Amino acid sequence: MEGYSNASSLRQLISQVKQNIAALKNLGEAVDQWDNVMVCLLIRKIDSESSKAYYLQHNNNAKPTLSEFLTFLEQRAFALESMEGKRETQSVSMPRKLQVSNVVVKEAKCLYCGASAAA
């Protein structure tokens, strides 16, 4: 797998980041000043499609904030869940084609004289 690429893994990443940031705040660390570093590290953890979507959405003139990045990941996870649900619905509701063929075995005859090949 190339990074966190499905809804459940993105939600797990978001949860872990929030828990670790809260723990570091409780220890007195100045995590509010780590946004650039955290976003840079986290963007490398997600899949290429998600990081591309983030770069397309993000305003290049503004410094990225961790809060905005986590909001993006939550929206991405929600979108992926919606897409996964549609795929499941489509696969259940679409009838499968069944191909049946009848094979008839005939006695082989000579094309020239019409005699049976067994003879």
C-alpha positions as CSV (number, residue, x, y, z in Angstrom):
1,M,0.0,0.0,0.0
2,E,1.3,3.4,-0.9
3,G,0.5,5.4,2.3
4,Y,-2.9,5.8,3.9
5,S,-5.3,5.4,1.0
6,N,-8.7,4.3,2.3
7,A,-11.2,5.8,4.6
8,S,-10.5,3.7,7.6
9,S,-6.7,4.1,7.4
10,L,-7.1,7.9,7.0
11,R,-9.4,8.0,10.1
12,Q,-6.9,6.0,12.0
13,L,-4.1,8.4,11.1
14,I,-6.3,11.4,12.1
15,S,-7.1,9.8,15.4
16,Q,-3.4,8.9,16.1
17,V,-2.2,12.5,15.2
18,K,-4.9,14.1,17.5
19,Q,-4.0,11.8,20.4
20,N,-0.3,12.4,20.1
21,I,-0.7,16.2,19.7
22,A,-2.9,16.2,22.8
23,A,-0.3,14.2,24.8
24,L,2.5,16.5,23.7
25,K,0.4,19.6,24.7
26,N,-0.1,18.0,28.1
27,L,3.6,17.6,28.5
28,G,4.1,21.3,27.8
29,E,5.4,21.1,24.3
30,A,4.8,24.1,22.0
31,V,3.0,22.0,19.3
32,D,1.1,25.0,18.1
33,Q,4.4,26.1,16.4
34,W,4.9,22.7,14.6
35,D,2.2,23.0,11.9
36,N,4.6,23.3,8.9
37,V,6.7,20.4,10.1
38,M,3.7,18.2,11.0
39,V,1.9,18.9,7.7
40,C,5.1,18.1,5.8
41,L,5.6,14.8,7.7
42,L,1.9,13.8,7.4
43,I,1.6,14.5,3.7
44,R,4.3,11.9,3.1
45,K,2.2,9.3,5.0
46,I,-0.9,9.6,2.7
47,D,-1.3,8.2,-0.8
48,S,-0.3,10.2,-3.9
49,E,-3.9,10.8,-5.0
50,S,-4.8,12.3,-1.6
51,S,-1.6,14.5,-1.4
52,K,-2.3,15.7,-5.0
53,A,-5.8,16.6,-4.0
54,Y,-4.5,18.5,-1.0
55,Y,-2.0,20.5,-3.0
56,L,-4.7,21.4,-5.6
57,Q,-7.0,22.6,-2.8
58,H,-4.4,24.3,-0.6
59,N,-3.7,28.0,-1.1
60,N,0.1,28.2,-1.9
61,N,0.4,31.7,-0.5
62,A,-0.7,30.7,3.0
63,K,1.2,28.5,5.5
64,P,-0.4,25.2,6.0
65,T,-1.9,24.6,9.4
66,L,-2.3,21.2,11.0
67,S,-5.9,21.9,11.8
68,E,-6.7,22.6,8.1
69,F,-4.8,19.5,7.0
70,L,-6.7,17.3,9.4
71,T,-10.0,18.8,8.2
72,F,-8.9,18.0,4.7
73,L,-8.1,14.4,5.7
74,E,-11.5,14.1,7.4
75,Q,-13.3,15.3,4.3
76,R,-11.2,13.0,2.1
77,A,-12.1,10.0,4.4
78,F,-15.8,10.9,4.2
79,A,-15.6,11.1,0.3
80,L,-13.8,7.8,0.2
81,E,-16.4,6.2,2.4
82,S,-19.1,7.5,0.1
83,M,-17.3,6.1,-2.9
84,E,-16.8,2.7,-1.2
85,G,-20.5,2.6,-0.3
86,K,-21.5,3.3,-4.0
87,R,-19.1,0.5,-5.2
88,E,-20.7,-2.0,-2.8
89,T,-24.2,-1.0,-3.8
90,Q,-23.3,-1.2,-7.5
91,S,-21.8,-4.6,-7.2
92,V,-24.8,-6.0,-5.3
93,S,-27.4,-4.4,-7.5
94,M,-25.9,-5.2,-10.9
95,P,-26.9,-8.6,-12.3
96,R,-24.1,-10.8,-13.3
97,K,-24.0,-12.1,-16.8
98,L,-24.0,-15.9,-17.1
99,Q,-22.6,-17.3,-20.3
100,V,-23.8,-20.7,-21.2
101,S,-22.7,-22.5,-24.3
102,N,-23.9,-25.9,-25.6
103,V,-21.3,-28.2,-27.1
104,V,-22.5,-30.8,-29.5
105,V,-20.1,-33.5,-30.4
106,K,-20.7,-35.0,-33.9
107,E,-19.0,-37.9,-35.4
108,A,-16.1,-36.6,-37.5
109,K,-16.5,-37.4,-41.3
110,C,-14.1,-37.0,-44.1
111,L,-14.8,-33.8,-46.0
112,Y,-13.7,-35.4,-49.3
113,C,-15.6,-38.7,-49.3
114,G,-18.0,-38.4,-46.3
115,A,-16.7,-41.6,-44.7
116,S,-16.6,-41.8,-40.9
117,A,-13.2,-40.9,-39.4
118,A,-13.4,-43.9,-37.0
119,A,-13.4,-46.2,-40.0
